[in-house]
Amino acid sequence: MNIEVFGKTMENLQNRVDIKLCSNENEAEKLIAKPNFESRTIFAGNLVAIHMEKTKIMFNKPIYT
């Protein structure tokens, strides 16, 4: 139990990303055009994972330096 609590307090919230799966070319182009687009991963000819940065970060945990 102590290890779980310690791990959650050491978690860096700024490194989280949103991943959206797209099978439609038009939807993928709209997501790529957004300013929070980070990268993409192509799984198959019709399946793409779009990695998006978080637009809002809630700092509800302490930050350790």
Backbone as a chain_set.jsonl record, in Angstrom:
{"seq": "MNIEVFGKTMENLQNRVDIKLCSNENEAEKLIAKPNFESRTIFAGNLVAIHMEKTKIMFNKPIYT", "coords": {"N": [[0.83, -1.194, 0.0], [1.947, 1.253, 0.783], [3.856, 1.678, -1.207], [2.285, 2.107, -3.458], [1.003, 4.545, -2.842], [3.24, 6.217, -2.649], [4.183, 6.071, -5.304], [2.084, 7.29, -6.746], [2.241, 9.89, -5.758], [4.679, 10.69, -6.765], [4.229, 10.853, -9.419], [4.387, 12.44, -12.585], [2.435, 14.867, -13.784], [2.621, 16.453, -16.019], [3.644, 14.967, -18.094], [1.679, 13.487, -19.279], [-0.422, 12.371, -21.999], [-2.987, 12.736, -24.503], [-4.5, 10.245, -26.42], [-5.85, 9.619, -29.499], [-7.692, 7.476, -31.526], [-7.96, 7.049, -34.983], [-9.764, 6.185, -37.843], [-10.526, 7.35, -40.069], [-9.585, 9.428, -42.72], [-10.136, 12.183, -42.966], [-10.847, 12.943, -40.356], [-8.425, 12.47, -39.03], [-6.769, 14.384, -40.267], [-7.961, 16.744, -39.315], [-7.372, 16.561, -36.569], [-4.577, 16.602, -36.636], [-4.115, 19.177, -37.489], [-4.558, 20.734, -35.257], [-3.274, 22.85, -32.596], [-2.195, 21.494, -30.364], [-1.167, 19.113, -31.23], [1.097, 16.421, -31.142], [2.46, 14.011, -32.053], [2.242, 11.145, -34.283], [1.165, 7.74, -34.744], [1.222, 5.12, -36.953], [-0.713, 2.345, -37.344], [-1.981, 0.592, -39.134], [-3.089, 0.55, -42.577], [-5.466, 1.949, -42.393], [-5.719, 2.781, -39.758], [-4.817, 5.011, -37.312], [-2.991, 6.395, -34.621], [-3.273, 9.314, -32.868], [-1.273, 11.464, -31.087], [-1.83, 13.748, -28.625], [-1.037, 16.72, -26.861], [-1.86, 17.621, -23.49], [-4.38, 20.054, -22.929], [-5.222, 21.334, -20.651], [-3.925, 21.205, -17.419], [-4.379, 19.823, -14.313], [-3.078, 20.519, -11.317], [-3.213, 18.668, -8.814], [-1.712, 17.271, -7.076], [1.202, 17.057, -5.012], [4.334, 18.484, -6.134], [7.466, 17.16, -6.523], [10.878, 18.055, -6.218]], "CA": [[0.0, 0.0, 0.0], [2.811, 2.426, 0.857], [4.512, 1.859, -2.501], [1.285, 2.685, -4.366], [0.819, 5.954, -2.485], [4.469, 6.904, -3.016], [4.225, 6.155, -6.76], [1.112, 8.282, -7.216], [2.692, 11.236, -5.425], [5.841, 10.986, -7.605], [3.774, 10.891, -10.809], [4.514, 13.741, -13.24], [1.214, 15.11, -14.545], [2.936, 17.162, -17.257], [4.041, 14.015, -19.127], [0.514, 12.757, -19.794], [-0.875, 12.729, -23.344], [-4.246, 12.188, -24.973], [-4.322, 9.474, -27.642], [-7.113, 9.426, -30.207], [-7.585, 6.55, -32.642], [-8.723, 7.504, -36.143], [-9.794, 5.309, -39.011], [-10.991, 8.201, -41.15], [-8.524, 10.361, -43.109], [-10.562, 13.561, -42.679], [-10.771, 13.146, -38.907], [-7.0, 12.533, -38.691], [-6.263, 15.683, -40.725], [-8.467, 17.772, -38.4], [-6.634, 16.467, -35.315], [-3.194, 16.993, -36.895], [-4.085, 20.627, -37.668], [-4.702, 21.415, -33.97], [-1.979, 23.285, -32.049], [-1.67, 20.6, -29.34], [-0.715, 17.883, -31.879], [2.473, 16.1, -30.779], [2.995, 13.045, -33.017], [1.263, 10.151, -34.724], [1.65, 6.38, -34.933], [0.398, 4.422, -37.933], [-0.798, 0.918, -37.054], [-2.347, -0.101, -40.372], [-3.424, 1.506, -43.618], [-6.64, 2.754, -42.046], [-5.786, 3.029, -38.316], [-3.756, 5.921, -36.886], [-3.096, 6.928, -33.268], [-2.834, 10.704, -32.823], [-0.839, 11.83, -29.747], [-2.123, 15.159, -28.386], [-0.666, 17.23, -25.547], [-2.99, 18.075, -22.683], [-4.618, 21.491, -23.008], [-5.345, 21.804, -19.272], [-3.314, 20.307, -16.447], [-4.812, 20.12, -12.953], [-2.059, 20.151, -10.353], [-3.881, 18.322, -7.573], [-0.764, 16.486, -6.302], [2.426, 17.826, -4.764], [5.419, 18.31, -7.099], [8.743, 16.998, -5.839], [12.043, 18.426, -7.025]], "C": [[0.876, 1.259, 0.0], [3.481, 2.712, -0.472], [3.543, 2.491, -3.501], [1.09, 4.176, -4.094], [2.049, 6.758, -2.882], [4.548, 7.087, -4.53], [3.26, 7.191, -7.309], [1.535, 9.705, -6.861], [3.884, 11.64, -6.271], [5.471, 11.104, -9.078], [3.866, 12.313, -11.372], [3.304, 13.951, -14.148], [1.485, 15.795, -15.878], [3.32, 16.22, -18.389], [2.871, 13.228, -19.71], [0.117, 13.265, -21.176], [-2.254, 12.132, -23.583], [-3.958, 11.445, -26.273], [-5.697, 9.23, -28.242], [-6.863, 8.508, -31.384], [-8.498, 7.006, -33.767], [-8.642, 6.456, -37.242], [-10.242, 6.075, -40.249], [-9.915, 9.24, -41.453], [-8.886, 11.803, -42.779], [-10.459, 13.882, -41.192], [-9.311, 13.27, -38.463], [-6.408, 13.88, -39.106], [-6.719, 16.812, -39.816], [-7.692, 17.755, -37.083], [-5.178, 16.912, -35.49], [-3.071, 18.506, -37.023], [-4.194, 21.393, -36.347], [-3.339, 21.772, -33.394], [-1.398, 22.354, -30.986], [-1.282, 19.231, -29.904], [0.749, 17.652, -31.543], [3.107, 15.15, -31.787], [1.88, 12.093, -33.424], [1.959, 8.807, -34.869], [0.693, 5.679, -35.879], [0.451, 2.935, -37.617], [-1.077, 0.108, -38.314], [-2.687, 0.977, -41.398], [-4.589, 2.413, -43.259], [-6.773, 3.023, -40.544], [-4.559, 3.817, -37.878], [-4.038, 6.357, -35.458], [-2.491, 8.327, -33.278], [-2.511, 11.046, -31.368], [-1.018, 13.341, -29.594], [-1.646, 15.533, -26.98], [-1.923, 17.651, -24.802], [-3.14, 19.585, -22.818], [-4.747, 22.112, -21.621], [-4.731, 20.754, -18.35], [-3.759, 20.746, -15.058], [-3.744, 19.6, -11.994], [-2.727, 19.906, -9.008], [-3.003, 17.417, -6.705], [0.478, 17.337, -6.048], [3.479, 17.496, -5.816], [6.72, 18.252, -6.335], [9.875, 17.365, -6.751], [13.284, 17.711, -6.512]], "O": [[0.576, 2.222, -0.706], [3.658, 3.875, -0.832], [3.95, 3.328, -4.307], [1.021, 4.974, -5.029], [1.919, 7.867, -3.399], [4.942, 8.157, -4.996], [3.597, 7.903, -8.254], [1.216, 10.638, -7.598], [4.093, 12.834, -6.486], [6.327, 11.426, -9.902], [3.47, 13.273, -10.712], [3.171, 13.278, -15.171], [0.652, 15.722, -16.782], [3.322, 16.636, -19.547], [3.083, 12.371, -20.568], [0.296, 14.443, -21.488], [-2.639, 11.15, -22.949], [-3.248, 11.962, -27.135], [-6.593, 8.704, -27.582], [-5.931, 8.727, -32.158], [-9.668, 7.314, -33.54], [-7.573, 5.914, -37.526], [-10.326, 5.514, -41.342], [-9.388, 9.867, -40.534], [-8.022, 12.57, -42.353], [-10.031, 14.974, -40.818], [-8.998, 14.096, -37.606], [-5.617, 14.456, -38.359], [-5.956, 17.744, -39.563], [-7.385, 18.813, -36.535], [-4.608, 17.531, -34.591], [-2.023, 19.064, -36.698], [-3.943, 22.598, -36.325], [-2.353, 21.085, -33.663], [-0.197, 22.421, -30.725], [-1.088, 18.285, -29.14], [1.562, 18.571, -31.642], [4.176, 15.443, -32.323], [0.739, 12.212, -32.979], [3.168, 8.733, -35.087], [-0.513, 5.646, -35.635], [1.524, 2.331, -37.619], [-0.472, -0.943, -38.529], [-2.584, 2.17, -41.115], [-4.686, 3.53, -43.768], [-7.837, 3.451, -40.096], [-3.423, 3.373, -38.04], [-5.181, 6.656, -35.111], [-1.332, 8.504, -33.653], [-3.38, 10.931, -30.503], [-0.428, 14.12, -30.343], [-1.823, 14.77, -26.03], [-2.932, 17.997, -25.417], [-2.147, 20.313, -22.821], [-4.421, 23.284, -21.433], [-4.993, 19.56, -18.492], [-3.549, 21.894, -14.666], [-3.534, 18.392, -11.877], [-2.804, 20.801, -8.166], [-3.477, 16.858, -5.716], [0.761, 18.255, -6.818], [3.523, 16.379, -6.331], [7.051, 19.172, -5.586], [9.854, 17.031, -7.936], [14.371, 17.892, -7.06]]}, "num_chains": 1, "name": "protein.A"}
